[in-house]
Amino acid sequence: MCIRDRIKTVLEKKGAKMSVAEMTEYVKKMRSLNVYKLKSVFNIELNLLGYLDTQVASSEFKQMVTMQLQAITTEEGLKEVAQSLELEMLKCKEKTKLLRVLCLLSLLANPLPKDVYHAATKTFVEVFGVSEALRLMNLERAGVLRREKSGPSWKSLKDSFKLIDEDTKLETSPEDITYSYTIYGPLSVRLVEKLLDTGWSGSDIDKAQGPKVVPKNSKARIHRLVEASKGEKRKVILVYYIGGVTYAEISCLRLLSEKLGVQFIVATTQFINGNKLVDACKDD
């Protein structure tokens, strides 16, 4: 139990009628909370919340989030977002974040129209330097920035795996994994969810890009696992990410764990985010 929950448990009993033995036990719990330790923990949390509030309230953060949400929710908005992105480039905003959005647009459009792609990459190189052309080439080779069509379309993946839920209620308790990403449910977590729900079928997995192995009788095996997890002891499931996992994906798995009543242990080769992925393609 975390410190916050311990405090809540103790304070809930404050003022309640207690016997002498219960009062003695209550005082012991109060003393065990260690006020100085709590003060230190609360100061760290307050400083962290203050920093996050500043970041989230900044106009740059809001602009980046707006562009990304517009891109993943409306196919018609891709070209408009690309034009907004060019304006942000001309303002010399943080290039790594701008490049992340450009990569996102190319993956969603699969690929962007040639004129839009050429205009955006040309502007990026003109603003941030010729050396960035090498990074663009590396991103293309890595398949993160697409000039040509490759793999399934975003619409196909979005519809097949219900990756977008525009009805997600952020003001209330989370009911779906899309809560962690505002309205987006990561494909990796949707695959885990589907495996634990109905099992994987060849047609489902074929829609996802990259090499894949579907275990025989996965549906029956997973069904037995989920049924067994309904007992007192929760089943533990290892989810291994090769190449890296984001903290948001882990957050989604945590929500899924609460929903299904199983415990996930996440193993990975590294923790990544959009900035790390784009910066890894620098030609140093």
N, C-alpha and C positions, 0 to 999 in steps of 0.2 A: 504493500500500500504506500502511495506517495505521501509526501509531507502534507500536501494540501488536503488530501482525503482524511488523513489522520486528524488534522485540525478540525475539519468539518464534523467528523464523528464525535470528537470530544465536545465541541461547542453545542451540538444538537442536544446533549444531555444537560447542558447548563440550565439551572432553574427547575429541573425535574425533581420530583420527590424521590429520595434515595434512603436506603437503610444505612446504618453506620458502616457496614462492610462495603457497600456499594460506593459510599462517599470516600472511603479510604482508597479504593481502587481508582476512583475518578481523580483524586489528588495525585496518585502515582503516575497516571497517564499524563496529567498536566505537566508534571515535573520532567517526564521523559521527552517532551516535545523540544526542549532545548531552545530557549528564546533567542539566544545569540545566533545559533545556526539558522533559525527561521528568518531572522532579520537579514542575514547575508543572502539567503536564497531569494527572498522577496526583492531585495535591491537589484539582484541580477535580472530577475524577471521584469521589473519595472524599467530598467535601462534597455532591455531587449525590446520590450513593447514600445518604448519611446522611439527607438531607432526604426522599428518596423513601421510605426505610424508615420514617421517622417518620409520614409521611402514610398509608402503606398499613397500618401497625399501629394506627392510631387507630380507636376504636370507631365513630365517625361514618362513616368511609370504608367499613368493613366492613358497616355497616348499609345504606348506600346501595347497595353492590354486591349484597348479598343480596336486597334488594327488587327490583332491576332484573333479576337473574338469575331470580328466582322469577316475575317478570311475563312474561318472554319464553319461559319453558320450560313453564309450566302455565297453561292457560286458566282452570282452576278457581281459580287463586291470585290472579287479578286483584282480586277483591273483597276478599280478605284483605290484599293489598298496599295497597289503597286505605285500609283501616282503619288499617294500620300507619302509613301516610303521614299520616293525620289526627293520630295520636298524636305523631308527630315535629313536626308543625306546632304543636301545643299546647306542645311543649317549646321553641318559638321557635328551632329549628335554622335553619341558613342557608337563607333563603327561595329563593334562585335554584336551588339544588340540589333542593329539595323541589318546586319548580315544574317542573323538568326531569322528575322522575319522574311527576308528574301528567300532563304532556303525553305522556310515553311510554305511560302506562296508557290514555289516551284514544285514542291511535293504534292500540294493540294490540287494544283492545276494539272500536273503530270503530263506535259510540262506547261509553262507559261507560253503564251503566244510569242513568236520569235521577235516581233517588234518591241513587245513589253520587256522581254528578257534582255534584249540588246540594250535598250534604253536604261534599264536599271543597273546592269553591270557596268555599262560605259560611265554612267554618272558616279558609281561607287569608285571606280578606278581613278577618274579625273579628280574627285574630291580627296581621296585618301592616299593616292600615290600609285605609281606603276607596280610597286612591289606587291600590291594587293591582287594583281592579276594572277600571280602564282598561287595565292590562297584560293582564288576562285577555281582555278584548274584542279587543285587538290580536292576541293569540295565536290567537284564534278566527278572525279575519279572515285571518290568515296561513296558516291550515290546520294549524297545529302543535298546537292544542288543539281537539279535536273534540267538539261537542255533538250533531251529527247524523252519520249514516253518509255516508261519502264515499270513493270509490275501492275498490280491492280489499281483501279481508280479510287480516289478518296470517297466518292459517292458510294461505290460498291462496299467498301469497308465500313463506312459510316452506317449504312442501312443494315448490313448483315450482322454487325456486332453491336448495334445501338450505341455508337460512340458519343453521340450528342443527345443531351436531354435538356431542352430549353425550359422545361418546367421545374428544374431543380430549385428547391427553396433554401436559400442561403441563410435566411433568418431563423430557421428552425433546426431541430436536430437532423443530422444527415440520414437520409433513407437510401441513398445510392452512392456508388463510388464517384459519380460525377461531382459530388459536393466538393471534393478536394481540388478539382480543376475548374471550379465554377460551373461549367456545363459539360465538360469533356471527360469521358471515361477512357483511360489509357488502354490500348489494344492488348498489351501484355496482361493486364489485370482482367479484362473481359475474357481472355482465353482461359485464364485460371477459373474464373467464375463459371464459364460454360462447361469446362471439364468437370467441375464439381456438381453441376446441375444435371446435364444430360449426357455428358461425355463428348469427346470429339468425334466428328465424322469427317471422312475424307473431303467432302465438298466444302465443309466449313474451313478446314485448315488450308485447303488449296487457295483460298482467297487471300491468305496472308503471304507476304513476300518472304523469300529466303528458304533455305533447306529446312525440312521438318520430318519428324518421325512420329507416327501415331501408333501407340501401343495397342496390341490386339486386345479385344474385349475391354477396352478402357471404360466404356459406359457401365458395364456390370461391376467392374472392380471399384470404380469410384462410387457407385451407388452403395455398395457394401460398406465403404469407408465412411460415407456421410451418415448412413443408418447407424453405424457403430458409434459415431460421434455424438449421437443423441443421448447417450448415457451420461453418467456423472463425469467421467473422465474425457476431456476433449482430445481429439486426435491431433497430432502434430504433422504438418505438411511442410516439406522443404521446397522452396521455390528458388531456383538458381538462375541468375541473370549472367549470361556470358557477354562481355563487352561493356557492361555497366548498367546501373539502375539509378533513377532519380529519387529524391526524397519524397516527391509527390506520389510516385508509384507505390512507395512503401506505405504512405498515408492511406492510399486507396486500398491496399491489401489489409491494413488494419481495420478499416471500415467493413471490408468483406468478411474478415475474421469474426467480427461482432455479429454480422448478419447471419452467417452460416454456422456459428458455434464451433469453429475449428481454430487451431493456432497455427499461424504461418511463421516459419523461420526463413528469413531471406538471406541468401548467400550470393555474393557477386564478385566479379573481378575488380570492380572499382565503383565509386559513386561519381555520377556525372550530372551535368546540367547543360543547357543550351550553349552557354558561354564556353564551357570546357570543350565541348564537341567542336565548335567553330574554331576555337583557338588552337586545337590540336592539329588543324590543317594549315597552320602558318608555316611558311618556308623559312625557318630560322637558319 
